[in-house]
Amino acid sequence: MAIIGAVAFLMAVPSLLQMYFGRPKIHVEFRFYEDELNRYLVCEIYNLFVTRRLLKLLGVRRSTAEDVHGLVSITEEGTKRIILADDPAAIVQQRRQFGYRVSIPASFQPHSIGLIGQTKSDRSVEIMHETKRRPIAAGFYIAHVKIIETDNVIEASTKFEVGEKPSLQTSGEAHDPAPEVHP
């Protein structure tokens, strides 16, 4: 009887490990991207792969994050004046399709939310998150993103500067600001 119990337990272990360690694991980063015409500050959303060797050997795979949606806020750093308040985020998927509620499989390719855009021709800076783009004045700002996945909420923030001669910079590092991530 003990042998049957041990075999049943061994058969159940991979399923139990999958249920616990295979849950979606959302990671958020902020980055600047440039093309020929514009420069963008975007929030990238990843569903990280399982990285532990033993778990991979046992066949544990990261599950797809279902029904992921986000909210974006932008405030002035000093005055805390709200520029954009908890606006639903259009999440751009890997094939340039977007949605307000998406599924994110484990992948090296991020899904992204556009925050701020700067045209290279006249160097004007706009909030590109909204359907109607709106110019943003010179100053220091904080972009706050809240990603909601089923019953998990991931919050991340980054500071950025819009210069007097409209230019887009982050406080600290030039291309990859370290986000403050609040699980």
C-alpha positions as CSV (number, residue, x, y, z in Angstrom):
1,M,0.0,0.0,0.0
2,A,2.9,2.4,0.8
3,I,4.4,1.8,-2.6
4,I,1.1,2.8,-4.4
5,G,1.0,6.0,-2.2
6,A,4.6,6.8,-3.1
7,V,4.0,6.3,-6.8
8,A,0.9,8.5,-6.6
9,F,2.8,11.2,-4.8
10,L,5.7,11.1,-7.4
11,M,3.1,11.4,-10.2
12,A,1.5,14.4,-8.5
13,V,4.7,16.3,-7.8
14,P,5.1,17.8,-11.3
15,S,1.5,19.0,-11.3
16,L,1.9,20.6,-7.9
17,L,5.2,22.3,-9.0
18,Q,3.5,23.6,-12.1
19,M,0.6,25.0,-10.1
20,Y,2.9,26.9,-7.8
21,F,6.1,27.8,-9.8
22,G,4.4,28.0,-13.2
23,R,2.2,30.9,-12.4
24,P,2.6,34.0,-14.5
25,K,5.4,36.3,-13.3
26,I,5.1,39.9,-14.6
27,H,8.1,42.1,-14.8
28,V,8.0,45.8,-15.8
29,E,10.8,48.0,-17.3
30,F,11.0,51.5,-18.8
31,R,13.1,52.2,-21.9
32,F,13.7,54.8,-24.6
33,Y,13.3,53.8,-28.2
34,E,14.2,55.8,-31.3
35,D,13.2,55.6,-34.9
36,E,13.9,57.9,-37.9
37,L,11.3,60.4,-36.8
38,N,10.6,60.1,-33.1
39,R,11.9,59.1,-29.7
40,Y,9.6,57.3,-27.2
41,L,9.5,56.5,-23.5
42,V,7.7,53.2,-23.2
43,C,6.9,50.7,-20.4
44,E,7.7,47.1,-21.3
45,I,5.8,44.2,-19.8
46,Y,7.3,40.7,-19.7
47,N,6.0,37.4,-18.4
48,L,9.3,35.9,-17.3
49,F,10.4,32.3,-18.1
50,V,11.0,29.7,-15.4
51,T,14.7,30.1,-14.7
52,R,15.5,27.4,-12.1
53,R,17.2,24.5,-13.7
54,L,15.6,21.8,-11.5
55,L,12.1,23.2,-12.3
56,K,12.8,23.2,-16.0
57,L,14.1,19.7,-15.8
58,L,10.9,18.6,-14.1
59,G,8.9,20.2,-17.0
60,V,7.6,23.3,-15.2
61,R,6.7,26.0,-17.8
62,R,5.5,29.6,-17.1
63,S,1.7,29.9,-17.7
64,T,0.3,32.7,-19.9
65,A,-0.8,35.7,-18.0
66,E,-4.5,36.1,-18.9
67,D,-6.6,39.3,-18.9
68,V,-3.7,41.7,-18.3
69,H,-4.6,45.4,-18.3
70,G,-2.9,48.6,-17.1
71,L,-3.5,52.1,-15.9
72,V,-1.1,55.0,-16.5
73,S,-0.7,58.2,-14.5
74,I,1.7,61.1,-15.0
75,T,2.3,63.8,-12.4
76,E,4.6,66.7,-12.0
77,E,7.4,65.8,-9.6
78,G,7.5,68.9,-7.4
79,T,3.9,70.1,-7.4
80,K,2.3,66.6,-7.6
81,R,-0.1,68.2,-10.2
82,I,-1.8,65.4,-12.1
83,I,-1.2,65.5,-15.8
84,L,-2.8,62.1,-16.6
85,A,-4.8,60.1,-14.0
86,D,-5.3,56.4,-14.1
87,D,-5.9,56.3,-17.8
88,P,-6.6,52.8,-19.3
89,A,-3.4,51.7,-21.1
90,A,-3.4,50.4,-24.7
91,I,-0.9,47.5,-24.5
92,V,0.9,46.9,-27.8
93,Q,1.5,43.2,-28.5
94,Q,4.3,41.6,-30.4
95,R,2.8,42.0,-33.9
96,R,2.0,45.7,-33.4
97,Q,-1.6,44.9,-32.5
98,F,-2.9,46.5,-29.3
99,G,-5.6,45.9,-26.8
100,Y,-6.8,47.1,-23.4
101,R,-7.0,43.5,-22.0
102,V,-4.4,41.1,-23.4
103,S,-2.8,37.8,-22.7
104,I,0.9,37.7,-22.2
105,P,2.8,34.4,-22.8
106,A,6.2,33.8,-21.4
107,S,8.5,35.4,-24.0
108,F,11.7,37.4,-24.5
109,Q,9.6,39.9,-26.6
110,P,7.9,42.5,-24.4
111,H,4.4,43.9,-24.7
112,S,4.6,47.7,-24.3
113,I,2.7,50.8,-23.3
114,G,3.7,54.1,-25.0
115,L,4.0,56.9,-22.5
116,I,5.8,60.0,-24.0
117,G,6.9,60.8,-27.6
118,Q,9.2,63.4,-29.0
119,T,9.3,64.3,-32.6
120,K,12.9,64.8,-33.9
121,S,12.0,67.5,-36.4
122,D,10.6,70.2,-34.0
123,R,11.6,68.4,-30.8
124,S,8.1,68.8,-29.3
125,V,7.1,66.4,-26.6
126,E,3.7,64.9,-26.2
127,I,1.8,62.4,-24.0
128,M,1.4,59.6,-26.6
129,H,-0.6,57.4,-24.3
130,E,-3.9,59.1,-25.0
131,T,-5.9,58.9,-28.3
132,K,-5.5,62.6,-28.7
133,R,-1.9,63.5,-28.3
134,R,-1.3,66.4,-25.9
135,P,1.8,68.5,-25.6
136,I,3.6,68.4,-22.3
137,A,5.5,71.5,-20.9
138,A,9.1,71.6,-19.7
139,G,9.6,70.2,-16.2
140,F,10.2,67.1,-14.2
141,Y,7.6,64.3,-14.2
142,I,6.8,60.9,-12.8
143,A,5.2,58.2,-14.9
144,H,3.4,55.6,-12.8
145,V,2.1,52.4,-14.4
146,K,-0.2,49.9,-12.7
147,I,-0.4,46.4,-14.3
148,I,-3.3,44.2,-13.2
149,E,-3.2,40.5,-13.9
150,T,-6.0,38.4,-12.5
151,D,-5.5,39.0,-8.7
152,N,-2.0,40.5,-8.9
153,V,-1.2,44.2,-9.1
154,I,2.3,45.3,-10.2
155,E,3.2,49.0,-9.8
156,A,6.2,50.7,-11.3
157,S,7.4,54.3,-11.6
158,T,10.1,56.3,-13.4
159,K,11.1,59.9,-13.4
160,F,11.7,61.8,-16.6
161,E,12.5,65.4,-17.6
162,V,11.2,67.5,-20.5
163,G,13.8,70.2,-21.1
164,E,13.5,73.9,-21.8
165,K,14.4,73.3,-25.5
166,P,12.0,70.5,-25.5
167,S,14.1,67.4,-25.0
168,L,13.2,64.1,-23.3
169,Q,15.6,62.8,-20.7
170,T,15.3,60.6,-17.6
171,S,16.7,61.5,-14.2
172,G,19.9,59.6,-13.7
173,E,20.5,57.3,-16.6
174,A,20.1,58.4,-20.2
175,H,18.6,55.4,-21.9
176,D,17.4,52.9,-19.3
177,P,16.0,54.4,-16.1
178,A,15.7,51.9,-13.3
179,P,12.1,51.6,-12.4
180,E,10.9,51.7,-8.8
181,V,8.9,48.4,-8.7
182,H,6.3,47.8,-6.0
183,P,5.0,44.2,-6.0
